[in-house]
Amino acid sequence: MARKDKRILLLDFFREQEDKAQSFTYQDAAIATGYNPKSVGKYISEKLKGSYIFKSEHGGWVSEGLSKVSNDEFIRLMSQSTSARKLSPNEKMYQKLIKRSLDAFTLALEMYNRPSLCYRV
């Protein structure tokens, strides 16, 4: 039997609470996922609070917007690796332009150093 990632279980819990429009506590999430309540609190306060998880008026927390997030996006968001963060459109364009300019530079060097080129200076 394949082991289920706890982060996906956490996402499923948040989605379920969002669909029911219910508030929850760290303990509720810990019971549903197998995480320690302190770990759930750390994930919420560092990664999700203010963007997807908000403080409830009645105590506890409410989830908003996680039903639209894919599993891969959530795992990337929850990742502790700094290289796994999501790139903005400007950063993606910057990376593509850097790659294309390096390719063009390499091609220019190859053309210049090619011995069979008749127009070589």
C-alpha positions in Angstrom: 0.0 0.0 0.0 1.4 3.4 -1.0 2.0 5.8 1.8 -0.1 9.0 1.6 1.8 12.3 2.1 0.7 14.1 5.3 0.7 17.4 3.4 -1.9 16.1 1.1 -3.9 14.8 4.1 -3.6 18.3 5.6 -4.8 19.9 2.3 -7.7 17.5 2.2 -8.6 18.4 5.7 -8.5 22.2 4.9 -10.6 21.7 1.8 -13.2 19.7 3.8 -13.4 22.4 6.4 -13.7 25.0 3.7 -16.5 23.2 2.0 -18.4 22.8 5.3 -17.6 26.4 6.2 -16.5 25.2 9.7 -13.8 26.5 11.9 -11.1 24.2 13.3 -8.3 24.1 15.8 -4.7 22.8 15.5 -5.8 19.7 17.4 -8.6 18.9 14.9 -6.1 19.1 12.0 -3.5 17.0 13.9 -6.1 14.3 14.6 -7.1 14.2 10.9 -3.6 14.2 9.5 -1.3 12.5 12.0 0.8 15.7 12.5 1.7 17.0 15.9 -0.5 20.0 16.8 2.6 22.2 17.2 3.6 21.3 13.6 0.2 22.2 12.3 0.5 25.5 14.2 3.9 26.2 12.7 2.7 25.4 9.1 -0.3 27.7 9.5 1.6 30.6 11.1 4.6 30.5 8.7 3.1 29.4 5.4 -0.7 29.8 5.3 -1.8 32.4 7.7 -3.2 35.5 6.0 -3.3 33.9 2.5 -5.4 30.8 2.9 -6.0 30.3 6.7 -7.6 33.1 8.7 -8.5 33.5 12.4 -12.2 32.7 13.0 -14.5 35.1 14.9 -15.6 32.2 17.1 -12.1 31.0 17.9 -10.1 28.6 15.9 -9.3 29.0 12.2 -11.1 29.0 8.8 -9.8 27.9 5.5 -10.5 30.0 2.3 -9.2 29.4 -1.2 -7.4 26.1 -0.7 -10.0 24.3 -2.8 -8.7 26.0 -5.9 -5.0 25.1 -5.1 -3.7 22.0 -6.8 -1.9 19.3 -4.7 1.5 20.1 -6.4 1.1 23.8 -5.7 0.3 23.1 -2.0 3.3 20.8 -1.6 5.5 23.5 -3.2 4.0 26.1 -0.9 4.6 23.9 2.2 8.1 22.9 1.1 11.0 23.9 3.4 13.3 24.2 0.4 13.9 27.7 -0.8 14.4 26.5 -4.4 10.9 25.1 -4.5 9.1 28.4 -4.3 6.8 29.5 -7.0 8.3 31.9 -9.6 6.4 35.1 -10.5 5.7 35.7 -14.2 8.6 38.3 -14.3 11.0 35.8 -12.8 9.9 33.1 -15.3 10.5 35.6 -18.2 13.9 36.6 -16.8 15.0 32.9 -16.6 13.9 32.3 -20.2 15.7 35.4 -21.5 18.9 34.4 -19.6 18.7 30.9 -21.2 18.1 32.2 -24.7 20.9 34.8 -24.4 23.3 32.0 -23.3 22.2 29.9 -26.2 22.7 32.7 -28.7 26.2 33.5 -27.3 27.2 29.8 -27.6 25.9 29.7 -31.2 27.8 32.9 -32.1 31.0 31.3 -30.7 30.4 28.1 -32.6 29.8 30.0 -35.8 32.9 32.2 -35.3 35.2 29.2 -34.6 33.9 27.0 -37.4 36.8 26.4 -39.8 34.6 25.6 -42.8 32.8 28.9 -42.8 33.7 30.8 -46.0 33.0 34.3 -44.7 35.2 33.9 -41.6 37.5 36.8 -41.0 
